[in-house]
Amino acid sequence: MKYVLLLFGTTQDAQRWEEMTEEARAQQYEQVGRWFAEHHSKIGGSHQLQPPHTATSVRFASDGQTYVTDGPFLEGNEVIGGYIEVNVADLDEALLMAKTWPGRGTVEIRPIIEH
């Protein structure tokens, strides 16, 4: 079964990341690299996303109009930082992977609709 793991962090997390030393950032990337290596046989695609200020959103109004705005669609403090597509036996296996994600923050697990 395929799932996508959506990786969320807060705007404060993003700020801390920007303020990290190169050495600390390299250590974090190393931990993430080990996680990917450990789970490589289950991972389809994955990408880190550009910061929220680079987003453009299209909103659909009830009157049928569309509105294009700069910035992310999500309201609130959390932003999506990336995603990982995984092919696992079931939700329990996806949960086991998500619980070991070294990036912390929030990991939302969503099943993918396959046609």
N, CA, C and O of each residue as an XYZ file, in Angstrom:
460
protein
N       0.842     -1.171      0.000
C       0.000      0.000      0.000
C       0.888      1.236      0.000
O       1.921      1.267      0.669
N       0.482      2.251     -0.752
C       1.284      3.470     -0.829
C       0.699      4.554      0.063
O      -0.513      4.758      0.133
N       1.612      5.239      0.739
C       1.272      6.378      1.592
C       2.225      7.514      1.255
O       3.298      7.303      0.689
N       1.815      8.707      1.608
C       2.734      9.834      1.565
C       2.902     10.327      3.004
O       1.929     10.479      3.743
N       4.142     10.570      3.377
C       4.439     11.152      4.681
C       4.672     12.635      4.433
O       5.641     13.010      3.774
N       3.794     13.476      4.953
C       3.936     14.929      4.821
C       4.696     15.430      6.039
O       4.302     15.171      7.176
N       5.772     16.140      5.800
C       6.653     16.585      6.882
C       6.356     18.036      7.229
O       6.560     18.931      6.408
N       5.876     18.266      8.441
C       5.505     19.596      8.900
C       6.479     20.078      9.958
O       7.045     19.286     10.712
N       6.662     21.363     10.001
C       7.395     22.021     11.071
C       6.741     23.365     11.301
O       5.888     23.793     10.522
N       7.135     24.021     12.355
C       6.588     25.343     12.644
C       7.473     26.411     12.005
O       8.592     26.129     11.575
N       6.970     27.613     11.948
C       7.783     28.714     11.437
C       8.999     28.930     12.339
O      10.049     29.368     11.868
N       8.864     28.629     13.624
C      10.004     28.739     14.539
C      11.053     27.677     14.202
O      12.252     27.943     14.280
N      10.598     26.460     13.823
C      11.532     25.419     13.405
C      12.322     25.885     12.185
O      13.537     25.699     12.117
N      11.629     26.489     11.227
C      12.287     26.982     10.013
C      13.307     28.064     10.363
O      14.393     28.101      9.784
N      12.972     28.927     11.288
C      13.889     29.986     11.710
C      15.128     29.393     12.381
O      16.252     29.822     12.120
N      14.905     28.392     13.259
C      16.045     27.731     13.923
C      16.958     27.071     12.887
O      18.181     27.109     13.014
N      16.348     26.463     11.857
C      17.126     25.820     10.798
C      18.015     26.843     10.102
O      19.195     26.594      9.856
N      17.433     27.996      9.790
C      18.194     29.052      9.114
C      19.337     29.575      9.983
O      20.374     29.988      9.464
N      19.152     29.558     11.281
C      20.148     30.095     12.199
C      21.197     29.063     12.626
O      22.164     29.415     13.302
N      21.019     27.797     12.242
C      21.967     26.743     12.604
C      23.319     26.991     11.960
O      23.419     27.574     10.881
N      24.352     26.535     12.646
C      25.680     26.558     12.035
C      25.708     25.523     10.915
O      24.883     24.611     10.879
N      26.655     25.671     10.011
C      26.804     24.696      8.924
C      27.081     23.300      9.488
O      26.604     22.300      8.949
N      27.846     23.241     10.563
C      28.164     21.954     11.188
C      26.909     21.294     11.756
O      26.695     20.099     11.550
N      26.084     22.049     12.462
C      24.852     21.500     13.030
C      23.893     21.059     11.926
O      23.246     20.017     12.035
N      23.809     21.848     10.878
C      22.938     21.495      9.755
C      23.440     20.215      9.076
O      22.642     19.360      8.690
N      24.756     20.089      8.935
C      25.336     18.883      8.334
C      25.044     17.650      9.178
O      24.784     16.574      8.638
N      25.086     17.799     10.502
C      24.765     16.682     11.394
C      23.306     16.266     11.230
O      22.996     15.074     11.228
N      22.416     17.234     11.094
C      20.998     16.924     10.905
C      20.788     16.193      9.575
O      20.054     15.207      9.515
N      21.433     16.678      8.516
C      21.337     16.016      7.210
C      21.888     14.592      7.280
O      21.378     13.690      6.614
N      22.927     14.395      8.087
C      23.497     13.055      8.248
C      22.483     12.110      8.891
O      22.340     10.967      8.455
N      21.779     12.576      9.923
C      20.749     11.761     10.570
C      19.633     11.420      9.587
O      19.171     10.280      9.535
N      19.210     12.400      8.819
C      18.156     12.184      7.831
C      18.648     11.205      6.762
O      17.898     10.331      6.330
N      19.894     11.349      6.340
C      20.470     10.431      5.364
C      20.476      8.993      5.854
O      20.192      8.071      5.090
N      20.801      8.798      7.131
C      20.764      7.446      7.715
C      19.343      6.894      7.709
O      19.135      5.714      7.428
N      18.361      7.747      8.020
C      16.958      7.309      8.014
C      16.559      6.859      6.607
O      15.943      5.807      6.439
N      16.913      7.663      5.594
C      16.600      7.290      4.216
C      17.295      5.991      3.830
O      16.692      5.147      3.167
N      18.546      5.815      4.231
C      19.280      4.588      3.915
C      18.620      3.376      4.564
O      18.521      2.311      3.954
N      18.169      3.547      5.803
C      17.522      2.448      6.530
C      16.224      2.022      5.851
O      15.882      0.840      5.866
N      15.505      2.960      5.261
C      14.183      2.682      4.688
C      14.150      2.741      3.161
O      13.071      2.771      2.570
N      15.319      2.757      2.517
C      15.375      3.002      1.064
C      14.521      2.047      0.238
O      13.993      2.450     -0.799
N      14.369      0.800      0.663
C      13.604     -0.169     -0.130
C      12.105      0.127     -0.145
O      11.374     -0.411     -0.976
N      11.647      0.976      0.768
C      10.220      1.301      0.869
C       9.887      2.681      0.312
O       8.715      3.044      0.214
N      10.910      3.451     -0.051
C      10.694      4.845     -0.440
C      10.616      4.967     -1.949
O      11.488      4.480     -2.668
N       9.558      5.625     -2.425
C       9.416      5.941     -3.839
C      10.120      7.261     -4.093
O      11.339      7.298     -4.259
N       9.364      8.332     -4.124
C       9.933      9.653     -4.324
C       9.894     10.460     -3.047
O       9.117     10.178     -2.134
N      10.749     11.473     -2.998
C      10.727     12.399     -1.861
C      11.409     13.682     -2.292
O      12.307     13.673     -3.134
N      10.974     14.775     -1.709
C      11.598     16.059     -1.985
C      11.454     16.977     -0.793
O      10.433     16.979     -0.106
N      12.484     17.751     -0.561
C      12.397     18.850      0.386
C      11.819     20.020     -0.395
O      12.163     20.212     -1.561
N      10.957     20.796      0.221
C      10.317     21.907     -0.456
C      11.021     23.223     -0.152
O      11.673     23.369      0.881
N      10.881     24.170     -1.060
C      11.380     25.522     -0.830
C      10.600     26.133      0.338
O       9.535     25.621      0.686
N      11.095     27.205      0.948
C      10.407     27.813      2.096
C       8.999     28.307      1.735
O       8.705     28.546      0.564
N       8.136     28.458      2.739
C       6.745     28.860      2.500
C       6.588     30.156      1.707
O       5.628     30.291      0.948
N       7.502     31.106      1.861
C       7.333     32.382      1.164
C       7.438     32.228     -0.354
O       7.099     33.156     -1.088
N       7.903     31.073     -0.836
C       7.993     30.844     -2.283
C       6.710     30.247     -2.857
O       6.595     30.090     -4.073
N       5.747     29.913     -2.001
C       4.516     29.248     -2.441
C       3.553     30.219     -3.117
O       3.546     31.418     -2.836
N       2.755     29.676     -4.001
C       1.619     30.378     -4.600
C       0.415     29.476     -4.410
O       0.500     28.274     -4.661
N      -0.698     30.030     -3.973
C      -1.899     29.233     -3.705
C      -3.052     29.663     -4.593
O      -3.215     30.844     -4.901
N      -3.846     28.686     -4.997
C      -5.094     28.939     -5.715
C      -6.216     28.520     -4.785
O      -6.277     27.370     -4.348
N      -7.109     29.463     -4.482
C      -8.253     29.184     -3.610
C      -9.522     29.224     -4.446
O      -9.682     30.079     -5.317
N     -10.409     28.298     -4.171
C     -11.671     28.216     -4.887
C     -12.789     28.721     -3.980
O     -13.013     28.186     -2.894
N     -13.483     29.751     -4.436
C     -14.569     30.347     -3.653
C     -15.881     29.643     -3.990
O     -16.011     29.008     -5.036
N     -16.840     29.768     -3.092
C     -18.144     29.126     -3.300
C     -18.880     29.693     -4.508
O     -19.764     29.031     -5.053
N     -18.531     30.911     -4.939
C     -19.188     31.501     -6.105
C     -18.544     31.084     -7.427
O     -18.915     31.579     -8.491
N     -17.570     30.162     -7.348
C     -16.926     29.673     -8.562
C     -15.684     30.433     -8.961
O     -14.961     30.004     -9.860
N     -15.421     31.547     -8.318
C     -14.239     32.345     -8.612
C     -12.990     31.640     -8.075
O     -13.064     30.879     -7.110
N     -11.855     31.898     -8.702
C     -10.577     31.429     -8.172
C      -9.738     32.633     -7.798
O      -9.789     33.676     -8.451
N      -8.971     32.475     -6.745
C      -8.119     33.546     -6.248
C      -6.700     33.012     -6.115
O      -6.474     31.982     -5.481
N      -5.759     33.708     -6.706
C      -4.355     33.327     -6.632
C      -3.671     34.290     -5.676
O      -3.769     35.509     -5.821
N      -2.975     33.725     -4.694
C      -2.267     34.543     -3.715
C      -0.856     34.017     -3.514
O      -0.583     32.836     -3.728
N       0.023     34.892     -3.108
C       1.365     34.469     -2.741
C       1.304     33.841     -1.361
O       0.534     34.274     -0.503
N       2.113     32.826     -1.157
C       2.195     32.204      0.154
C       1.475     30.875      0.203
O       0.748     30.514     -0.722
N       1.682     30.144      1.298
C       1.098     28.810      1.436
C      -0.397     28.882      1.711
O      -0.909     29.886      2.205
N      -1.077     27.804      1.382
C      -2.515     27.709      1.606
C      -2.836     27.519      3.079
O      -3.835     28.050      3.565
N      -2.015     26.779      3.790
C      -2.306     26.452      5.183
C      -2.371     27.700      6.049
O      -1.570     28.624      5.901
N      -3.323     27.706      6.940
C      -3.425     28.773      7.931
C      -2.719     28.286      9.189
O      -2.674     27.084      9.448
N      -2.189     29.173      9.944
C      -1.602     28.775     11.209
C      -0.101     28.771     11.189
O       0.532     29.387     10.331
N       0.461     28.071     12.142
C       1.885     28.128     12.414
C       2.687     27.040     11.705
O       3.897     27.196     11.541
N       2.054     25.936     11.276
C       2.805     24.847     10.670
C       2.905     25.007      9.162
O       1.994     25.517      8.509
N       4.035     24.560      8.625
C       4.263     24.593      7.183
C       4.755     23.224      6.734
O       5.428     22.523      7.489
N       4.417     22.843      5.502
C       4.891     21.586      4.948
C       6.310     21.808      4.440
O       6.559     22.709      3.639
N       7.226     20.987      4.907
C       8.616     21.123      4.503
C       9.034     20.132      3.436
O      10.057     20.327      2.779
N       8.264     19.074      3.252
C       8.599     18.074      2.258
C       7.655     16.903      2.339
O       6.723     16.882      3.143
N       7.914     15.917      1.480
C       7.090     14.714      1.487
C       7.943     13.522      1.102
O       8.984     13.657      0.459
N       7.478     12.358      1.508
C       8.141     11.099      1.174
C       7.045     10.119      0.785
O       6.110      9.894      1.554
N       7.151      9.540     -0.394
C       6.209      8.495     -0.808
C       6.785      7.158     -0.382
O       7.938      6.848     -0.680
N       5.978      6.364      0.319
C       6.452      5.063      0.786
C       5.511      3.966      0.304
O       4.308      4.184      0.160
N       6.067      2.796      0.060
C       5.297      1.630     -0.338
C       5.512      0.578      0.741
O       6.564     -0.060      0.800
N       4.511      0.404      1.588
C       4.611     -0.472      2.749
C       3.407     -1.411      2.795
O       2.460     -1.250      2.026
N       3.446     -2.377      3.685
C       2.373     -3.365      3.787
C       1.064     -2.752      4.277
O      -0.012     -3.104      3.794
N       1.163     -1.829      5.241
C      -0.055     -1.286      5.834
C       0.268     -0.024      6.639
O       1.421      0.401      6.717
N      -0.766      0.561      7.231
C      -0.605      1.780      8.019
C       0.355      1.567      9.187
O       1.130      2.465      9.518
N       0.315      0.409      9.804
C       1.213      0.153     10.936
C       2.673      0.295     10.536
O       3.474      0.844     11.292
N       3.024     -0.198      9.350
C       4.409     -0.077      8.896
C       4.756      1.376      8.587
O       5.868      1.823      8.867
N       3.809      2.113      8.010
C       4.028      3.542      7.761
C       4.224      4.289      9.087
O       5.066      5.182      9.182
N       3.451      3.924     10.093
C       3.590      4.543     11.415
C       4.963      4.267     12.021
O       5.572      5.158     12.615
N       5.449      3.045     11.874
C       6.773      2.711     12.405
C       7.842      3.588     11.755
O       8.757      4.063     12.428
N       7.723      3.798     10.453
C       8.688      4.667      9.768
C       8.571      6.103     10.266
O       9.577      6.740     10.578
N       7.336      6.613     10.340
C       7.116      8.003     10.739
C       7.630      8.270     12.157
O       8.159      9.347     12.435
N       7.476      7.299     13.043
C       7.910      7.470     14.434
C       9.422      7.587     14.576
O       9.919      8.058     15.599
N      10.152      7.161     13.552
C      11.613      7.249     13.627
C      12.166      8.407     12.798
O      13.384      8.541     12.680
N      11.296      9.253     12.215
C      11.749     10.378     11.399
C      12.608     11.310     12.250
O      12.127     11.827     13.258
N      13.878     11.539     11.868
C      14.773     12.340     12.703
C      14.524     13.839     12.622
O      15.040     14.591     13.450
N      13.748     14.288     11.646
C      13.516     15.718     11.493
C      12.570     16.302     12.517
O      12.443     17.522     12.627
N      11.902     15.438     13.270
C      10.935     15.845     14.286
C       9.765     16.596     13.681
O       9.351     16.263     12.571
N       9.215     17.589     14.353
C       8.028     18.275     13.850
C       6.831     17.347     13.875
O       6.637     16.600     14.834
N       6.032     17.391     12.830
C       4.853     16.539     12.687
C       4.962     15.791     11.370
O       5.355     16.369     10.357
N       4.614     14.508     11.377
C       4.560     13.724     10.150
C       3.116     13.272      9.970
O       2.598     12.492     10.770
N       2.477     13.760      8.927
C       1.114     13.341      8.603
C       1.200     12.212      7.586
O       1.934     12.309      6.603
N       0.455     11.148      7.824
C       0.471      9.985      6.937
C      -0.856      9.944      6.184
O      -1.929      9.949      6.787
N      -0.759      9.905      4.846
C      -1.967      9.836      4.032
C      -1.866      8.725      3.013
O      -0.852      8.600      2.326
N      -2.916      7.908      2.907
C      -2.903      6.888      1.848
C      -3.027      7.558      0.481
O      -3.683      8.590      0.334
N      -2.392      6.958     -0.503
C      -2.461      7.455     -1.873
C      -3.542      6.676     -2.607
O      -3.621      5.454     -2.488
N      -4.365      7.373     -3.357
C      -5.388      6.712     -4.172
C      -4.720      6.209     -5.437
O      -4.160      6.988     -6.209
N      -4.780      4.922     -5.643
C      -4.188      4.329     -6.832
C      -5.304      3.865     -7.754
O      -6.240      3.190     -7.325
N      -5.196      4.232     -9.020
C      -6.219      3.836    -10.000
C      -5.697      2.736    -10.869
O      -6.406      2.262    -11.758
